[in-house]
Amino acid sequence: MQNISVIGIGKLGLCISLILEKIGFKVFGVDVDSKYVELLNNKKFKSTEPKVNDYLKLSSNFLATTDSKVALNSDIIFIFVDTPSLPNGRYDHSRIDQVVDELLKLGSQKSKKHIIIGCTIMPGYCDLLKNKVHKLGYIVSYNPEFIAQGSIINDLLNPDLILIGEGDKYIGKYLEKIYSLFVQNKPTIHKVSPKEAEISKIALNCFLTTKIAYANMIGDIANLAGCNPDVILGVVGSDSRIGEKNLKYGYGFGGPCLPRDNRALKIYAKDIGIDANISAATDKANKLHLEYQIENFVKNNNKEKQIIFSDICYKTNTNIIEESQKLALAVSLAKKGYKILIKDRKEVVKKIKSVYGDLFDY
């Protein structure tokens, strides 16, 4: 049985660990939270992510630990730690740096070790990391996933594409073989350089933001013209060059990935001398759409009746309120004096209440 290590077993890291265990690998999962590690090993952890609890219950070759040295039991080491956005919009790589520094303290490796970054990072980071680790026997690759919270395992099993920024040809072929063992569809496979993969990751997400912002702009135009947005967008999306996916009228884009990827691409482009004005326009369009929604609501509704907002997270089947455009609309209306009732799952209500207090009824 071959070993694989996963450092950072949060939602995505845990899902990948359990899938790899299910297809026959011995998986070592490393995390800093000792209580979380204990819950996983005792199979008492309960996830809101679909299928995770079942996968964990049935697992027999997944071991969670807080000891980073255990990761060196494998020649393949995935890293899935947080890379939050800094105030300037860049991704914070400090958690990855910390993990790598801990590995490097253990000295040179007799066998070649592959560090595979799965986090969202600024383009060029893998090249910097390569220069830092290659003398100690490590090769750096970039292998991001295109998933959405609330459907992580399903997205991993049925990807539209697989993106491998290979540090060498061996790892490219090896990762392709691993994917072939669990994917249930026939995705396109792209084996490219790490930097090409880094740019591709955020470029793809940024195209989605632009498509969503465009759909909402057309929908706002349709509304003001007295037309049905869904009819018009249905026509536009029927062209195969455009497609109907993500071309729906509704709330703006939000959540923990799309907004910050859009900003990060603009920053990276500026670093190398390009004005990514489409990214800037997309951000502006998203904000203008929210302003239109607020104005349209105020124009057509009085403040006497209670307004109910349910399923308030940025996406259905998640507990994430980060940059939720639906929540932003509720906040704006409440501040204008509307009586807003938040009706959602207990954990979501608790989270909103901790941030907004008595601004809403619950």
N, C-alpha and C positions, 0 to 999 in steps of 0.2 A: 504494500500500500504506500503510495507516494504522499509526501507531506506538502502542505501549503500553509503559509502564515498570512493572517490578515490583521494588520495593526489599525485599530479604530473600528470597533464593532458596534457603531450606532446603527441607525435604521438601514442604511445602504450596506455598510460593512457586514452587519449581521445577516442580512438577506443573502448576500453573495457567499458568506461562509456556509450557511445552511444548504445552499444549492450545491456548492462544491462538495460538502460532506455527503449529500444525498447521492452524488454520482460516483462516490468511491474514494475520495481523498480523506486523509487524516488532516483535520484543520485545527490550527492553533490560532485562537482569537485573542488579541492583546488589547486591553483597555485600562484606563487609569482608575476607573471607579470600582473599588473592591466589592461594594455591596451589589452592584450590577453584575459583576463577574460571578459572585456567589449565587445569585438568582438564576443566572443562565446555567451554571453547572448543576444546580439542583432542579432545573427545569420548572422553576416557579415564576419565571418572568412572564408577564402577560403583555403582549403587544397589540396595539390597535391596527397594525398593518396586516392586511389579509394574508392568510396562509402561514404566517410566521410561527404562530403558536403550534400548529400541526407539525410543521417541519422540525421545530425544536423538540417537541415531544418524541418524535420518531428517531431523532439523531442518536448515534452511538459513537461517532468518531469526531466529535467537536468538543474541544477543550478550551475554555476561556481562562485567561490568566492576566495578572497585572505585571508579570515579569517579562520585560522586553527581550531578555536573553533567550527565552523559549522560541522566539521568532526565528532564531538561527538554526533551529531544527529543520528548517526548510531552505531550499535554494531559491524558492519563489516567495517573495514577500510583498504583498499588496499593502498599500497605505491609503486608508479612507478616514482621515481626520478632518476636523473643521478647518475651513479657510474663509473665515468671515471677512466682510468688506471693511476696510479701513475708512476713516473719515474722508480721505481723498478719493475713495472709490476703487482703489486697488485691492486685490486679494491679499489677505494676511497669511504669509507662508510660515509663520513662526512655529506653528504646531508641527508641520512637516519637518522643519529644521531641527526641532527638539527631538523628534523621533529618530531622525538620521544621525544626529550627534550621539545619541545613546547607543546606536548600533556601532558607530565608528569607534567609540570608547572601548569596544570589545576587541579591537585590533584587526589585523589583516586576516582574510578568510582563505583557507586552504582550497576550498572549492568555490567556483564562481557563483556569486549571489546576484539575483535579479530583484531590484527594487522597482515595483510597478506602482506609479502614482495614479490613483483613481479620483483624486479631489479636483475641483475646479481651480485652475491656477492661471497666473499671467503668462502669456506666451514668452518663451525664453527661459523659464524657470528650470526646466529639465536640463538644459545645457549648462546652466550654472551649477546645478547639483551634480552633474556628471563630472565636472572639473574637480569637485570636492571629494568624490568618493571612489573614482576609478582606480586609484593607486592601492586601495585597500581591498580590491577584488569585487567591487560592485558595478553592475551595469544598470543604467536608469532607463525606464520606458514609461510611456504615458498611455493609459488605457481607461478613458472615461466612459461612463455609462449614460444613456439617455433615458432616464426614468422619471416618473412623477410619484410623489408621495401619495399613498393611498392605493397604489397599484404596482409597487416596486417589483415583487416577485413575478407577477404576470408580465411586466415590461421587460424584465431580464430574460424571461423564457421566450418572449416573442418580440425581439428587437427589430426595428426597421433596418438598422445598420450596426455593424461592429467596427469600432475605430481603434486601431492599434498603432500607437506611435512607438515603433520598435527600436530598442537600443541596439539590438543586433538581429540577424536573420533567425537565429535559433529561437529566441523568445517570441518572435512573430509567428513562427510555425507552431510553437508550443501552445501559445494562447489560442490560436485558431483551432487547434485540436481540442482544447478544453471546451471552447464554445460549442464545438460540434457534438459534444457529449450531452449537452442539456438544452440547447435552443430547439424550439418546437416548430419553427418556421424556416424560411430560407432567406436570411438577411444578406444584404450586400456586405462584403468584407473589405475594409480599406486598411492596408498595411503601409504606413507612411512614416516619415521622420517624426520624432517627438514634437518638434516645433510646429510642423504642419498639423499634427493632431491637436495641439494646444489651440491653435487659431481656429481649426475646424470646429472644435467643441463650442466655443463661444459664438462663432459665426453662425452656426446652425440655430442656436437659441435666439440670437439676435434677429434672424430672419423671421422666426415665430413671433417675436414681439412686434415686428413691423407689420406682419400680416394681420395680427389681432388689432393693432392700432388702425390699420387701413380699413378693416371690416367695420369697426366702430365709427370711424369717420364717415364712411358711406351710409351706415345706418342712421347717423345723426342727420345727414343730408336728406335721406329718405323721409324721416319723421317730419322734418320741417317742411318738406314738399308735399306732405299729406299722403305719402306712399308707404308700402309695407317693406321694411328693411329685409325681412327674410326672403321675400320674392326676388328682390334685386340681387342680393348676395347669392341666392340660388342660381340665378342666371350667370353671374360672374364666375362662381365656383364650378360650373359645369364645363368650363373650358379646361381641358386636360393640362394646359400649360400653367394653370393656376391651382386648380383643385379645391375641393370643398372643406378639407381639414383646416380647422382653426379659422375659418372664414365665416364666423357666426357673429350676430349682433348681441351684445350683452355688456357685462362689466369689463373694465380694462384689465390688462395683465398685471399680475402681482406675484406674491409668494417669495420664497427664499432664493430663487435662481434667475428667472428671466430679467427682472429689473436690474439686478447688479451685473449680470453678464452684459447687458446692453451698455451700461456705463463703463465697464472694464474694457470692452472693445474700443470704445471711443478714446479712452485713455491710452491704450496700447498703440492705437493708430497715431495719436498725437506724438507719442514717444519716437516713432520712426518717420514722422513728417507728413502724415496724412490727416486731413480733416474729415473725420467720419460723420459728416453732417446728417446722414440718414439716421444714425443712432440717436443723435441729438433731437432730430425732428420726431422720432418715434416716442421718445420720452415726453416731449412737449405735447404731442397728439394725445398720449394717454392721459395727461393732466387736463387737457382741454375737454376730453370726453367726459371726465368726472365733473368738470364745471358745467357742462351741458346737462348732465343728468340731474345735478342739483337745481339748476335754473328751471328745467322742465318740470321737475317735481313740485317746486315751489309755485310755479305758474298754475298747476292743475290740481293742487291739493291744499285744503285749509288746515289749520292747526288744531281743530277741535277734536278730530278723531285720532285714536291711537294707531300707529303704524307698526306692523309686525315685520321684523327681519328674522328670517330663519336660515340655517345653513350658511352661516356668516363667514366661514373660513375662505381663504383664497381659492380653494378647490374642494369639491365634494369628497367625502371620506378621509379628510385629514383634520388635524387639530391645529393647523397653522394659521394664525391670524396676521402674520407678517405681510405687510403691504397688500392686504386684502382690500380691493377696490369697493367691494360691497360694504365692508366695515367702514371704510373712509366715507362713503355716502351716508351711512347711518350716523356717524359722528358729526358730519357737517349739518345734517338736518336737525339733530338733537340740539346742537349749539344755536340753531336758528329758532328754537322754541317748540319744535315738534315733539310729540310724545312718542318715544320709540320704545318698543318692547323687543328685547332680544330673546328669541326662542330657539334653543339649540341643546346639544348634549351637555351634560353636567360639566365635563372637563373643559369644554369650550366656554361655557358661561362663566366658569370660575376664572379662566384666563382673562376674559374680557373685563370682568368685574375688577380684577386685580389691577388692571391698567386704567380703566375709565370710571371706576367707582359708581357713584349714583347718577352719572350722566344718563343712564338708561334705566328702564324697568326690566326685570328679568323673570 
